[in-house]
Amino acid sequence: MSFLRACALTDLAEDEPKRVELNGIPVTLVRTEGEVFAINDTCSHANVSLAEGEVEDCMIECWLHGSSFDLRTGKPSGLPATKPVPVYPVKIEGDDVLVSVNQES
């Protein structure tokens, strides 16, 4: 599994999504509850950026229609989205946030 540097840990404010692109893949990074999560940035229902949504209770809400996705699993919590979005492994090395977009879960 190869990891790419996504950003500095200090670039991530608590509960404030940040969009990055890694190897052409749009990824939303979220620092919440003492962890950093990486989830595909595209809502599975409406094809819009999840980084523009709000974060609460380890969930990110799509701003367009209100579907929320679990940052740990990518699964939607309710309609209108029915399909999960990919999540990616994250590791922190010093102040670097590293993400592996080669392996999704």
C-alpha positions, 0 to 999 in steps of 0.5 A: 500500500503506497501513501501520498502526502495530502497536507500538513496536519496543522492545515486541518481544523477540527470538523472543517472538511478540506478537499484535496486531489491525490492521483486525480482522485478527489478526497475530503479530509476531516479531522474530528474526534482525535482522528483524521479521515479520508473519504471520496469527495463525491456524493454517491447520490448527486455527484457534488463535493462533500467537502462543502458539507458539515461534519458532526458525530463522525458523519459528513453531510452532503450540502445539496440533499442532506444525505450524511456519510459515515467518515469511518465506513462511507455508508450513508445514514439515510436517503436520498443516498443509498450507495456508500462512498469509498474511504481511504486509509490514513496515517500521520507521520510527524505533521504530514497527513498521508493517504492511500488512494490505491486501497479503498474500503 
